[in-house]
Amino acid sequence: MLLGSRERMSESPVQGSVEAGPRQRAMVRDLTSLLRQNGHRILHGNGKLSLTTNSLCYFNDCFSLLTDGNTDASWDTKFNQNLTYLYEFMKKSPALKVMHGNTTLLGTINISHFQRLHTLEISVCRYIYSLFDDK
């Protein structure tokens, strides 16, 4: 399922390659840890997974490589395991909140990995700190 919009989302830098720098590794590691500890609340309908549009696009790029068996050379075993856990978790997640900043969203957002999605919330947030912005 794709959500239509007016701002073009960033696509993966090179087909078959998705950067796994320190910031992205930390995000994947921390989200995996959080969901391992508290994910049951989301899966049982007592909460929802909240992701920014940038992180959702990043995960989609990673999941596409993961499912095609074309993992990036920069991915180590732990990063690959964490992404696999997130992929499996998102397939089971019944609720998703997608957050975007003040800019207009151009392009589409892919939510097809959320196979059991029943609730989708889209919100605009004035200030969103992103691991993908250069600081």
BAZAGU-436883 format. One line per 8 residues: for each residue y negated, z negated, x of N, C-alpha, C, O, CB. Coordinates in nm, 2 decimals, m for minus. Last residue first. Glycine has a CB too. Layout:
<sites>
Y Z X Y Z X Y Z X Y Z X Y Z X | ...
</sites>
This chain:
<sites>
m1.73 m1.08 2.39 m1.82 m1.19 2.39 m1.88 m1.20 2.53 m1.96 m1.29 2.56 m1.76 m1.32 2.34 | m1.60 m0.83 2.19 m1.64 m0.87 2.32 m1.75 m0.97 2.32 m1.85 m0.95 2.25 m1.68 m0.74 2.40 | m1.37 m0.90 1.93 m1.51 m0.87 1.97 m1.53 m0.91 2.11 m1.48 m1.02 2.16 m1.61 m0.94 1.87 | m1.12 m1.00 1.88 m1.13 m0.86 1.92 m1.27 m0.82 1.96 m1.29 m0.71 2.01 m1.08 m0.77 1.81 | m1.12 m1.24 1.76 m1.06 m1.23 1.90 m1.08 m1.09 1.96 m1.05 m1.07 2.08 m0.92 m1.27 1.90 | m1.41 m1.32 1.58 m1.29 m1.23 1.60 m1.25 m1.23 1.74 m1.33 m1.23 1.84 m1.32 m1.09 1.55 | m1.56 m1.51 1.34 m1.53 m1.50 1.48 m1.40 m1.42 1.50 m1.30 m1.45 1.44 m1.52 m1.64 1.55 | m1.77 m1.42 1.09 m1.63 m1.42 1.13 m1.62 m1.41 1.28 m1.67 m1.31 1.34 m1.55 m1.31 1.05
m2.00 m1.49 0.85 m1.97 m1.50 1.00 m1.82 m1.51 1.02 m1.76 m1.61 0.97 m2.05 m1.62 1.06 | m1.97 m1.42 0.58 m2.10 m1.39 0.65 m2.07 m1.39 0.81 m2.12 m1.30 0.88 m2.20 m1.49 0.62 | m1.70 m1.25 0.44 m1.75 m1.37 0.50 m1.87 m1.34 0.59 m1.87 m1.24 0.65 m1.64 m1.44 0.59 | m1.56 m1.14 0.15 m1.65 m1.11 0.25 m1.71 m1.24 0.31 m1.75 m1.32 0.23 m1.77 m1.01 0.20 | m1.21 m1.11 0.05 m1.34 m1.18 0.06 m1.43 m1.13 0.17 m1.38 m1.09 0.27 m1.32 m1.33 0.07 | m0.95 m1.06 m0.16 m1.03 m1.00 m0.06 m1.17 m1.07 m0.06 m1.23 m1.08 m0.17 m1.05 m0.84 m0.08 | m0.62 m1.15 m0.22 m0.76 m1.19 m0.24 m0.83 m1.12 m0.12 m0.79 m1.13 m0.01 m0.77 m1.35 m0.23 | m0.33 m1.10 m0.39 m0.41 m1.04 m0.29 m0.55 m1.08 m0.32 m0.61 m1.06 m0.43 m0.40 m0.89 m0.27
0.00 m1.19 m0.48 m0.15 m1.23 m0.49 m0.22 m1.17 m0.37 m0.18 m1.20 m0.25 m0.16 m1.38 m0.50 | 0.24 m1.09 m0.42 0.21 m1.10 m0.56 0.06 m1.13 m0.58 0.00 m1.09 m0.68 0.29 m1.22 m0.62 | 0.45 m0.93 m0.18 0.31 m0.97 m0.21 0.29 m0.98 m0.36 0.31 m0.87 m0.43 0.21 m0.88 m0.14 | 0.67 m0.87 m0.04 0.68 m0.96 m0.16 0.55 m1.01 m0.21 0.54 m1.11 m0.27 0.77 m1.08 m0.13 | 0.60 m0.71 0.18 0.69 m0.66 0.08 0.70 m0.74 m0.05 0.74 m0.69 m0.16 0.82 m0.64 0.14 | 0.37 m0.64 0.37 0.38 m0.75 0.28 0.47 m0.71 0.16 0.42 m0.67 0.05 0.24 m0.80 0.23 | 0.34 m0.40 0.49 0.44 m0.49 0.55 0.46 m0.61 0.46 0.56 m0.68 0.48 0.39 m0.53 0.69 | 0.13 m0.27 0.36 0.27 m0.23 0.32 0.37 m0.32 0.38 0.48 m0.33 0.33 0.29 m0.09 0.36
m0.14 m0.28 0.38 m0.07 m0.41 0.35 0.08 m0.38 0.31 0.14 m0.46 0.24 m0.14 m0.48 0.23 | m0.39 m0.14 0.57 m0.24 m0.12 0.53 m0.19 m0.26 0.51 m0.19 m0.35 0.59 m0.17 m0.05 0.65 | m0.69 m0.03 0.47 m0.62 m0.14 0.53 m0.48 m0.13 0.48 m0.46 m0.13 0.36 m0.69 m0.28 0.49 | m0.90 0.25 0.56 m0.80 0.18 0.47 m0.75 0.06 0.55 m0.75 0.06 0.67 m0.69 0.28 0.43 | m1.25 0.32 0.58 m1.11 0.35 0.61 m1.02 0.27 0.51 m1.06 0.23 0.41 m1.08 0.32 0.75 | m1.50 0.08 0.65 m1.47 0.22 0.63 m1.32 0.24 0.66 m1.27 0.19 0.76 m1.56 0.31 0.72 | m1.68 m0.18 0.52 m1.55 m0.14 0.57 m1.53 0.00 0.54 m1.54 0.05 0.43 m1.44 m0.23 0.50 | m2.00 m0.29 0.63 m1.92 m0.21 0.53 m1.79 m0.17 0.59 m1.79 m0.12 0.71 m2.01 m0.10 0.48
m2.04 m0.63 0.76 m2.04 m0.48 0.77 m1.96 m0.41 0.66 m1.87 m0.47 0.61 m2.00 m0.44 0.91 | m1.98 m0.90 0.73 m2.09 m0.84 0.65 m2.10 m0.69 0.66 m2.15 m0.62 0.57 m2.22 m0.89 0.70 | m1.62 m0.92 0.76 m1.76 m0.97 0.78 m1.86 m0.89 0.69 m1.82 m0.82 0.60 m1.79 m0.95 0.92 | m1.33 m1.01 0.56 m1.41 m0.91 0.63 m1.55 m0.96 0.65 m1.60 m1.04 0.56 m1.41 m0.77 0.57 | m1.00 m1.12 0.49 m1.15 m1.15 0.51 m1.21 m1.05 0.59 m1.16 m1.00 0.69 m1.17 m1.29 0.57 | m0.75 m1.15 0.26 m0.81 m1.06 0.37 m0.96 m1.09 0.37 m1.03 m1.07 0.27 m0.77 m0.91 0.34 | m0.48 m1.34 0.18 m0.63 m1.34 0.17 m0.68 m1.25 0.29 m0.65 m1.29 0.41 m0.69 m1.48 0.17 | m0.18 m1.32 0.01 m0.26 m1.28 0.13 m0.41 m1.29 0.09 m0.45 m1.24 m0.01 m0.22 m1.14 0.18
0.14 m1.43 m0.08 0.00 m1.44 m0.11 m0.08 m1.41 0.02 m0.04 m1.46 0.13 m0.05 m1.57 m0.16 | 0.41 m1.43 m0.02 0.38 m1.39 m0.15 0.22 m1.38 m0.18 0.18 m1.32 m0.28 0.43 m1.48 m0.25 | 0.59 m1.31 0.27 0.47 m1.38 0.22 0.43 m1.33 0.08 0.41 m1.21 0.06 0.35 m1.36 0.32 | 0.78 m1.16 0.38 0.82 m1.26 0.28 0.70 m1.32 0.21 0.72 m1.39 0.11 0.91 m1.36 0.34 | 0.66 m1.01 0.58 0.74 m0.94 0.48 0.77 m1.03 0.36 0.79 m0.98 0.25 0.87 m0.89 0.54 | 0.55 m1.21 0.74 0.46 m1.13 0.65 0.54 m1.05 0.55 0.49 m1.03 0.44 0.38 m1.04 0.74 | 0.79 m1.30 0.87 0.71 m1.39 0.79 0.63 m1.31 0.69 0.63 m1.34 0.57 0.63 m1.48 0.87 | 0.85 m1.07 1.02 0.95 m1.12 0.92 0.88 m1.21 0.82 0.91 m1.21 0.70 1.07 m1.19 0.99
0.62 m1.06 1.19 0.66 m0.95 1.10 0.75 m0.99 0.99 0.73 m0.95 0.88 0.73 m0.84 1.19 | 0.64 m1.31 1.32 0.52 m1.28 1.23 0.56 m1.16 1.14 0.52 m1.17 1.02 0.40 m1.24 1.31 | 0.88 m1.26 1.47 0.87 m1.37 1.37 0.76 m1.34 1.27 0.78 m1.36 1.15 0.84 m1.51 1.44 | 0.79 m1.05 1.63 0.90 m1.03 1.54 0.90 m1.14 1.43 0.93 m1.11 1.31 1.04 m1.03 1.61 | 0.59 m1.17 1.77 0.56 m1.06 1.68 0.67 m1.04 1.58 0.64 m1.01 1.46 0.53 m0.94 1.76 | 0.75 m1.35 1.92 0.65 m1.40 1.83 0.61 m1.30 1.73 0.59 m1.33 1.61 0.53 m1.45 1.91 | 0.91 m1.17 2.07 0.97 m1.26 1.98 0.87 m1.32 1.88 0.90 m1.33 1.76 1.04 m1.38 2.05 | 0.70 m1.05 2.23 0.78 m0.97 2.14 0.85 m1.06 2.03 0.86 m1.02 1.91 0.89 m0.89 2.22
0.62 m1.27 2.37 0.52 m1.21 2.28 0.60 m1.12 2.18 0.56 m1.12 2.06 0.43 m1.12 2.37 | 0.86 m1.33 2.52 0.80 m1.43 2.42 0.71 m1.36 2.32 0.71 m1.39 2.20 0.73 m1.54 2.50 | 0.89 m1.09 2.67 0.99 m1.13 2.58 0.93 m1.23 2.47 0.96 m1.21 2.35 1.11 m1.19 2.65 | 0.57 m0.91 2.69 0.68 m0.99 2.75 0.78 m1.03 2.64 0.75 m1.01 2.52 0.64 m1.11 2.83 | 0.41 m0.61 2.69 0.46 m0.72 2.61 0.58 m0.78 2.68 0.67 m0.72 2.72 0.51 m0.66 2.47 | 0.32 m0.39 2.83 0.26 m0.52 2.86 0.32 m0.64 2.78 0.28 m0.75 2.81 0.11 m0.51 2.84 | 0.46 m0.18 2.73 0.51 m0.23 2.85 0.44 m0.36 2.89 0.50 m0.44 2.96 0.48 m0.13 2.97 | 0.51 m0.20 2.37 0.43 m0.17 2.49 0.48 m0.24 2.61 0.54 m0.35 2.61 0.28 m0.22 2.46
0.80 m0.08 2.20 0.71 m0.18 2.24 0.63 m0.15 2.36 0.68 m0.07 2.45 0.79 m0.31 2.26 | 0.93 0.10 2.01 0.85 0.15 2.12 0.75 0.04 2.16 0.63 0.06 2.17 0.77 0.27 2.08 | 1.07 0.06 1.78 1.14 0.03 1.90 1.06 0.08 2.03 1.12 0.09 2.14 1.27 0.10 1.91 | 0.95 0.08 1.54 0.99 0.21 1.60 1.07 0.19 1.73 1.12 0.28 1.78 0.87 0.30 1.62 | 0.88 m0.18 1.50 0.98 m0.12 1.41 1.03 0.01 1.46 1.15 0.05 1.43 0.93 m0.10 1.27 | 0.68 m0.21 1.70 0.80 m0.29 1.69 0.91 m0.23 1.61 1.03 m0.23 1.66 0.76 m0.43 1.64 | 0.48 m0.03 1.62 0.56 m0.01 1.75 0.69 m0.09 1.75 0.79 m0.04 1.80 0.47 m0.05 1.87 | 0.41 m0.15 1.38 0.46 m0.01 1.38 0.53 0.02 1.51 0.64 0.09 1.51 0.34 0.09 1.37
0.33 m0.40 1.46 0.45 m0.39 1.38 0.50 m0.25 1.38 0.62 m0.23 1.38 0.42 m0.43 1.24 | 0.09 m0.33 1.60 0.20 m0.39 1.67 0.33 m0.38 1.59 0.43 m0.34 1.65 0.17 m0.54 1.70 | m0.06 m0.23 1.39 m0.04 m0.15 1.50 0.08 m0.20 1.58 0.17 m0.12 1.62 m0.16 m0.14 1.59 | m0.07 m0.46 1.22 m0.01 m0.34 1.17 0.03 m0.25 1.29 0.14 m0.19 1.29 m0.10 m0.27 1.08 | m0.21 m0.64 1.39 m0.07 m0.67 1.36 0.00 m0.54 1.31 0.11 m0.52 1.34 m0.06 m0.78 1.25 | m0.46 m0.51 1.38 m0.39 m0.53 1.51 m0.24 m0.55 1.48 m0.16 m0.49 1.55 m0.45 m0.65 1.59 | m0.52 m0.53 1.11 m0.51 m0.39 1.17 m0.43 m0.40 1.30 m0.35 m0.32 1.33 m0.64 m0.33 1.19 | m0.55 m0.81 1.09 m0.45 m0.73 1.01 m0.42 m0.60 1.07 m0.31 m0.55 1.08 m0.50 m0.72 0.86
m0.76 m0.85 1.26 m0.63 m0.91 1.30 m0.52 m0.83 1.22 m0.42 m0.81 1.27 m0.62 m1.06 1.27 | m0.97 m0.72 1.11 m0.93 m0.68 1.25 m0.79 m0.73 1.29 m0.72 m0.65 1.35 m1.04 m0.73 1.35 | m0.97 m0.86 0.87 m0.94 m0.72 0.87 m0.90 m0.67 1.01 m0.80 m0.59 1.02 m1.05 m0.63 0.81 | m0.82 m1.18 0.91 m0.94 m1.09 0.91 m0.89 m0.95 0.91 m0.77 m0.92 0.94 m1.03 m1.12 1.03 | m0.61 m1.36 0.68 m0.63 m1.28 0.80 m0.76 m1.20 0.79 m0.80 m1.16 0.68 m0.51 m1.19 0.82 | m0.42 m1.62 0.54 m0.55 m1.56 0.55 m0.57 m1.49 0.69 m0.55 m1.55 0.79 m0.66 m1.67 0.54 | m0.17 m1.68 0.32 m0.19 m1.64 0.46 m0.33 m1.57 0.46 m0.36 m1.48 0.38 m0.08 m1.54 0.51 | m0.19 m1.96 0.10 m0.19 m1.81 0.12 m0.22 m1.79 0.27 m0.30 m1.86 0.33 m0.29 m1.74 0.03
0.00 m2.20 m0.08 m0.11 m2.16 0.00 m0.10 m2.01 0.02 m0.01 m1.94 m0.04 m0.10 m2.23 0.14 | 0.23 m2.25 m0.22 0.13 m2.36 m0.22 0.01 m2.32 m0.13 m0.06 m2.41 m0.09 0.20 m2.48 m0.17 | 0.45 m2.07 m0.22 0.34 m2.05 m0.32 0.23 m2.16 m0.32 0.15 m2.16 m0.41 0.39 m2.03 m0.45 | 0.64 m2.09 m0.03 0.67 m2.16 m0.16 0.55 m2.15 m0.26 0.56 m2.21 m0.37 0.70 m2.30 m0.14 | 0.52 m1.97 0.18 0.63 m1.90 0.13 0.67 m1.96 m0.01 0.74 m1.90 m0.09 0.75 m1.91 0.22 | 0.32 m2.16 0.24 0.28 m2.02 0.20 0.40 m1.96 0.13 0.38 m1.90 0.02 0.24 m1.93 0.32 | 0.48 m2.37 0.32 0.38 m2.39 0.21 0.34 m2.25 0.16 0.32 m2.24 0.03 0.25 m2.46 0.26 | 0.62 m2.28 0.54 0.69 m2.30 0.41 0.60 m2.32 0.30 0.63 m2.29 0.18 0.78 m2.43 0.43
0.44 m2.28 0.75 0.46 m2.15 0.68 0.53 m2.17 0.55 0.52 m2.09 0.45 0.53 m2.06 0.76 | 0.40 m2.48 0.93 0.35 m2.50 0.80 0.37 m2.38 0.71 0.32 m2.37 0.59 0.20 m2.52 0.80 | 0.54 m2.43 1.17 0.52 m2.56 1.13 0.49 m2.57 0.98 0.54 m2.66 0.91 0.42 m2.63 1.21 | 0.53 m2.15 1.19 0.66 m2.22 1.21 0.66 m2.36 1.16 0.75 m2.41 1.10 0.70 m2.22 1.36 | 0.26 m2.11 1.17 0.35 m2.07 1.06 0.49 m2.13 1.07 0.55 m2.15 0.97 0.36 m1.92 1.06 | 0.17 m2.21 1.42 0.12 m2.27 1.29 0.21 m2.23 1.17 0.24 m2.32 1.09 m0.02 m2.21 1.26 | 0.30 m2.04 1.60 0.32 m2.18 1.60 0.28 m2.25 1.47 0.36 m2.33 1.41 0.25 m2.25 1.72 | 0.19 m1.79 1.53 0.33 m1.81 1.52 0.36 m1.96 1.51 0.44 m2.01 1.43 0.40 m1.75 1.63
m0.08 m1.84 1.59 m0.04 m1.81 1.45 0.11 m1.84 1.43 0.15 m1.89 1.33 m0.08 m1.67 1.41 | m0.06 m1.88 1.87 m0.11 m1.99 1.79 m0.07 m1.97 1.64 m0.03 m2.06 1.57 m0.26 m2.00 1.80 | 0.05 m1.63 1.96 0.12 m1.75 1.99 0.08 m1.86 1.89 0.16 m1.93 1.83 0.09 m1.79 2.13 | m0.15 m1.45 1.87 m0.02 m1.43 1.82 0.06 m1.56 1.84 0.13 m1.61 1.75 0.05 m1.32 1.89 | m0.38 m1.55 2.01 m0.38 m1.55 1.87 m0.24 m1.54 1.81 m0.20 m1.61 1.71 m0.46 m1.42 1.82 | m0.29 m1.52 2.28 m0.32 m1.66 2.23 m0.32 m1.66 2.07 m0.27 m1.75 2.01 m0.45 m1.71 2.28 | m0.27 m1.24 2.29 m0.15 m1.33 2.31 m0.17 m1.47 2.25 m0.08 m1.52 2.19 m0.12 m1.33 2.46 | m0.54 m1.18 2.26 m0.44 m1.14 2.15 m0.31 m1.22 2.17 m0.25 m1.26 2.07 m0.41 m0.99 2.17
m0.64 m1.29 2.49 m0.69 m1.33 2.36 m0.59 m1.30 2.25 m0.57 m1.38 2.16 m0.83 m1.27 2.33 | m0.50 m1.15 2.70 m0.49 m1.30 2.68 m0.54 m1.35 2.55 m0.48 m1.44 2.49 m0.58 m1.37 2.79 | m0.37 m0.85 2.55 m0.45 m0.92 2.65 m0.44 m1.07 2.62 m0.37 m1.11 2.52 m0.60 m0.88 2.65 | m0.21 m0.62 2.47 m0.17 m0.76 2.45 m0.24 m0.84 2.56 m0.17 m0.89 2.65 m0.01 m0.77 2.46 | m0.28 m0.31 2.31 m0.32 m0.41 2.41 m0.27 m0.55 2.37 m0.28 m0.59 2.26 m0.47 m0.41 2.43 | m0.04 m0.08 2.24 m0.13 m0.18 2.18 m0.16 m0.29 2.28 m0.06 m0.35 2.32 m0.07 m0.23 2.04 | 0.08 0.25 2.23 0.02 0.14 2.32 m0.07 0.05 2.24 m0.16 0.10 2.17 m0.05 0.20 2.44 | 0.14 0.45 2.07 0.25 0.40 2.15 0.20 0.29 2.24 0.28 0.24 2.32 0.31 0.51 2.23
m0.17 0.61 2.09 m0.05 0.60 2.02 0.06 0.55 2.11 0.08 0.61 2.22 m0.02 0.74 1.95 | m0.43 0.39 2.19 m0.34 0.51 2.23 m0.21 0.50 2.15 m0.16 0.39 2.15 m0.32 0.51 2.39 | m0.56 0.20 2.03 m0.63 0.28 2.13 m0.55 0.40 2.17 m0.62 0.51 2.19 m0.65 0.19 2.25 | m0.52 0.21 1.67 m0.47 0.17 1.80 m0.53 0.26 1.91 m0.54 0.38 1.89 m0.32 0.17 1.80 | m0.84 0.22 1.50 m0.70 0.25 1.51 m0.65 0.21 1.65 m0.73 0.18 1.74 m0.68 0.41 1.49 | m1.06 0.03 1.31 m1.02 0.08 1.44 m0.87 0.11 1.44 m0.79 0.03 1.38 m1.06 m0.03 1.55 | m1.17 0.17 0.99 m1.11 0.06 1.07 m1.07 0.12 1.21 m1.03 0.24 1.22 m0.99 0.00 1.00 | m1.46 0.28 0.86 m1.34 0.32 0.93 m1.29 0.21 1.02 m1.37 0.15 1.10 m1.36 0.45 1.01
m1.57 0.17 0.54 m1.59 0.16 0.69 m1.46 0.20 0.76 m1.35 0.14 0.72 m1.64 0.03 0.73 | m1.50 0.18 0.27 m1.60 0.28 0.32 m1.62 0.27 0.47 m1.69 0.36 0.53 m1.73 0.25 0.25 | m1.16 0.19 0.14 m1.29 0.12 0.17 m1.38 0.23 0.23 m1.35 0.35 0.24 m1.27 0.01 0.27 | m0.85 0.11 m0.02 m0.95 0.20 0.02 m1.08 0.13 0.05 m1.11 0.02 0.00 m0.97 0.30 m0.09 | m0.55 m0.02 0.10 m0.68 m0.06 0.03 m0.78 0.04 0.07 m0.81 0.05 0.19 m0.72 m0.21 0.05 | m0.22 0.08 0.06 m0.34 0.09 0.13 m0.46 0.05 0.04 m0.46 0.09 m0.07 m0.36 0.22 0.19 | 0.12 0.00 0.08 0.00 0.00 0.00 m0.12 0.00 0.09 m0.13 m0.07 0.19 0.00 m0.12 m0.10
</sites>
